[in-house]
Amino acid sequence: MNEPAITASDLAKSFRGGVIAVNGLDLTVPRGAVYGLIGRNGAGKTTTLRMLMGLLRPVRGEARVLGHDLWGAPRSIRQRVAYVSQEQQLPANKCTAELCLDLSRLHERWDFPLAGKLAKRFGIRVEAPMAALSGGDQRKVAVLLAFAARPDVLVLDEPAAGLDPIARRQLMEEIVEFLGEGGERTVLFSTHIIEDLERVAEHVGIMDRGRMVMAGRLEELQTGMRRVQIIFNGAAVPQGFRVPGALRCHAEGPVLTAVVRIDNEVQLETLRAIPGTRVADFPLGLQEFFIALLDRPLTDPALPLAETN
């Protein structure tokens, strides 16, 4: 089996003041996959990507891309990886054409025709300095530069931030084309836009408070998650009652509602067999599941880690 393109093991990072950004994170991104990383603000996504890129040193654990710690990897490895940060800062006095020329000296695979095609598609004025471009257009330039490097691994932190719906769709289409050109190219991107993730990602990881609480193939997560509602006879849910596989439960009177990971239908049949109960289950889309899983006060206890696929 091919070695994964990206791995992280027990990765941890804290900052001054005792702020823990990432806490024991494990991550595996297969070669040739599109992996979407989601989580609410402050979940640790950006810090994780920066450690993977060798821009931050973890306090514990290790991060590897193409089998190397990028903190000290040779240029031959680093030029096979492209990264667009959440707050990409491009030189204000440089234009797109100049940036392409500069970067072509650092990347052996630099593709000028691709850069020109993307500039035309994104509507970029290649001779205009960055200071004259809108924030959205500068974002497009950063993405253009990453693609034109022809990397084996493409890491994008909130790539659609500041883009209009048309540009977002174009970006997703370019990701699909990037993967369809052969080889084992890999994309890891973080996003808040579930629609974009569902459009292109094969794998998804959900982060919460610096930890990976759920990860696996998108299709399996979508089909294996249900909202289960159990209605008991009487005035309240029996004290201490637990739903096997539940990630979150909420009781109100005699009704218990749970977000449940379903491994097989026996789980539901076991619940239906409980005397004096009525059980209904409903499928969950990724966005609904994401909200149901993470929509709770930050003062609540952290979610338990779920077994990954």
HUQUI-V542451 format. One record per backbone hydrogen bond with DSSP energy under -0.5 kcal/mol. NH is the residue of the N-H (numbers start at 1). CO is the residue of the C=O. If there is no record, write none. Layout:
nh:NH co:CO
nh:NH co:CO
This chain:
nh:5 co:29
nh:6 co:29
nh:7 co:64
nh:8 co:27
nh:9 co:62
nh:11 co:25
nh:12 co:60
nh:13 co:22
nh:15 co:19
nh:18 co:15
nh:19 co:15
nh:20 co:18
nh:21 co:13
nh:21 co:19
nh:22 co:13
nh:23 co:210
nh:24 co:11
nh:25 co:11
nh:27 co:8
nh:29 co:6
nh:30 co:28
nh:32 co:184
nh:33 co:30
nh:35 co:33
nh:35 co:187
nh:36 co:34
nh:36 co:203
nh:37 co:189
nh:38 co:36
nh:38 co:205
nh:43 co:40
nh:48 co:44
nh:49 co:45
nh:50 co:46
nh:51 co:47
nh:52 co:48
nh:53 co:49
nh:54 co:51
nh:55 co:50
nh:56 co:50
nh:58 co:56
nh:59 co:12
nh:60 co:12
nh:62 co:9
nh:64 co:7
nh:65 co:68
nh:66 co:5
nh:68 co:65
nh:70 co:68
nh:72 co:69
nh:77 co:74
nh:78 co:74
nh:79 co:75
nh:80 co:77
nh:81 co:78
nh:82 co:153
nh:84 co:155
nh:85 co:83
nh:88 co:85
nh:90 co:88
nh:94 co:91
nh:96 co:128
nh:97 co:126
nh:99 co:95
nh:100 co:96
nh:101 co:97
nh:102 co:98
nh:103 co:99
nh:104 co:100
nh:105 co:101
nh:105 co:102
nh:106 co:103
nh:107 co:103
nh:108 co:106
nh:110 co:107
nh:111 co:148
nh:112 co:110
nh:115 co:111
nh:116 co:112
nh:117 co:113
nh:118 co:114
nh:119 co:115
nh:120 co:116
nh:121 co:117
nh:122 co:118
nh:123 co:119
nh:124 co:119
nh:126 co:124
nh:128 co:125
nh:130 co:91
nh:130 co:94
nh:131 co:92
nh:132 co:129
nh:133 co:130
nh:138 co:134
nh:139 co:135
nh:140 co:136
nh:141 co:137
nh:142 co:138
nh:143 co:139
nh:144 co:140
nh:145 co:141
nh:146 co:142
nh:147 co:143
nh:148 co:144
nh:149 co:145
nh:150 co:147
nh:151 co:146
nh:152 co:80
nh:153 co:80
nh:154 co:186
nh:155 co:82
nh:155 co:153
nh:156 co:154
nh:156 co:188
nh:157 co:84
nh:158 co:156
nh:158 co:190
nh:159 co:190
nh:161 co:158
nh:163 co:160
nh:168 co:164
nh:169 co:165
nh:170 co:166
nh:171 co:167
nh:172 co:168
nh:173 co:169
nh:174 co:170
nh:175 co:171
nh:176 co:172
nh:177 co:173
nh:178 co:174
nh:179 co:175
nh:180 co:176
nh:181 co:178
nh:182 co:179
nh:186 co:152
nh:187 co:33
nh:188 co:154
nh:189 co:35
nh:190 co:156
nh:191 co:37
nh:194 co:192
nh:196 co:193
nh:197 co:193
nh:198 co:194
nh:199 co:195
nh:200 co:196
nh:200 co:197
nh:201 co:197
nh:202 co:34
nh:203 co:34
nh:204 co:216
nh:205 co:36
nh:206 co:214
nh:207 co:38
nh:207 co:205
nh:208 co:211
nh:210 co:43
nh:211 co:208
nh:213 co:206
nh:213 co:211
nh:214 co:206
nh:216 co:204
nh:218 co:202
nh:221 co:217
nh:222 co:218
nh:223 co:219
nh:224 co:220
nh:225 co:221
nh:226 co:260
nh:227 co:282
nh:228 co:226
nh:228 co:258
nh:229 co:280
nh:230 co:256
nh:231 co:229
nh:231 co:278
nh:232 co:230
nh:232 co:254
nh:233 co:276
nh:237 co:253
nh:241 co:238
nh:244 co:242
nh:246 co:243
nh:247 co:259
nh:248 co:259
nh:250 co:257
nh:252 co:255
nh:255 co:252
nh:256 co:230
nh:256 co:254
nh:257 co:250
nh:257 co:255
nh:258 co:228
nh:259 co:248
nh:260 co:226
nh:260 co:258
nh:261 co:245
nh:262 co:224
nh:262 co:260
nh:263 co:261
nh:267 co:264
nh:269 co:265
nh:270 co:266
nh:271 co:267
nh:272 co:268
nh:273 co:269
nh:274 co:271
nh:277 co:274
nh:278 co:231
nh:280 co:229
nh:282 co:227
nh:284 co:222
nh:284 co:225
nh:289 co:285
nh:290 co:286
nh:291 co:287
nh:292 co:288
nh:293 co:289
nh:294 co:290
nh:295 co:291
nh:296 co:294
nh:300 co:297
nh:306 co:213
nh:309 co:215
